[in-house]
Amino acid sequence: MASVDVAIVPALPTTAPAFEGYDLDASIGSSPWTGVFNLTGLPVLTVPCGMSTQGLPIGMQIVAQAFDEPAALRVGVG
């Protein structure tokens, strides 16, 4: 059985919203992408990983095993 140190998953189902059109109520629907890790208590580091064609940032989450925050940080800054 293979061991996984970290998982890389999207931070949101879309790019970051533009500030001018930001709707807090609409953003609540994207919480399942991040909220699951709040419930499990797994350490997560969210970092930008690119830009959309509109120039908006795209984010990814680096999810580590329980109590292994250093692994998420090593991947995120390395």
C-alpha positions in Angstrom: 0.0 0.0 0.0 1.4 3.4 -1.0 1.8 6.2 1.6 0.9 9.7 0.8 2.6 12.6 2.5 0.4 15.4 1.2 -2.6 15.8 -1.1 -2.9 18.8 -3.5 -6.5 19.9 -4.0 -8.2 23.1 -5.4 -8.9 25.9 -2.9 -12.1 27.0 -4.8 -14.1 25.7 -7.7 -13.3 28.9 -9.5 -10.7 31.6 -9.6 -10.6 34.2 -6.8 -13.5 36.7 -7.3 -12.7 40.3 -8.4 -12.9 42.6 -5.4 -15.4 45.0 -7.2 -17.9 42.2 -7.6 -17.3 40.3 -4.4 -20.4 38.8 -2.9 -19.9 37.3 0.5 -23.2 35.4 0.5 -22.2 33.8 -2.9 -18.8 32.7 -1.5 -20.4 30.7 1.3 -21.2 28.0 -1.3 -17.5 27.3 -1.9 -16.8 26.4 1.8 -17.1 22.6 1.1 -13.7 22.9 -0.7 -12.1 24.2 2.5 -14.5 23.3 5.3 -13.9 19.6 5.2 -10.4 20.1 6.4 -11.6 22.4 9.2 -13.9 19.5 10.3 -11.2 16.8 10.2 -8.5 19.0 11.8 -5.9 18.1 9.1 -3.3 20.8 8.5 -3.7 22.7 5.3 -1.7 25.4 3.6 -3.4 27.4 0.8 -1.1 29.0 -1.7 -1.5 30.6 -5.1 -0.6 28.4 -8.0 -1.3 30.4 -11.1 -3.3 33.2 -12.7 -6.5 33.0 -14.8 -6.8 34.6 -18.2 -8.5 37.5 -16.4 -5.5 38.0 -14.2 -7.1 36.6 -11.1 -5.2 34.2 -8.8 -5.9 30.5 -8.7 -5.3 28.7 -5.3 -4.5 25.2 -4.2 -4.6 23.6 -0.8 -1.7 21.4 0.4 -3.2 18.9 2.9 -0.9 17.0 5.2 -1.5 14.1 7.5 -2.7 14.8 11.1 -0.1 16.7 13.2 2.3 17.0 10.2 2.2 20.7 9.6 5.9 20.7 8.6 5.1 18.5 5.6 2.6 21.0 4.3 5.0 23.9 4.8 7.9 22.0 3.1 5.8 21.5 0.0 4.4 25.0 0.1 7.6 26.9 0.3 9.8 24.4 -1.6 
